[in-house]
Amino acid sequence: MTSRWKLNQRTGRTIPSEHAEQAALIQWAEMAQGHRPELGLLYAIPNGGQRSLRVAISLKAEGLKAGVPDLCLPVARSADRSGVRGRCHPRI
């Protein structure tokens, strides 16, 4: 697991790690589901991390792609509700 905080080389300030930010967002979404039930659909996509060659080959065979966002919230937000056209954005 990565450190929860890291030093920003440009500003000299400590900032939360990507892991800490994402964990905080998931925790907030769980608490906010009472007001916005669709947040229950938010899920993480395990893209990064160190893996053995065997696991990497297996995941690639299962369809793992580089550049896929870390989080996905598949909720339609348009006037056309005929189908789910949810968008998965990096760094929601």
ABEGO torsion letter per residue (X at the ends): XBBABBBBAAAGBBBBBAAAAAAAAAAAAAAAAAABAAAAABBBBBABEBBBAAAAAAAAAAGBBBGBBABBBBBBABABAABBABBBBBGX
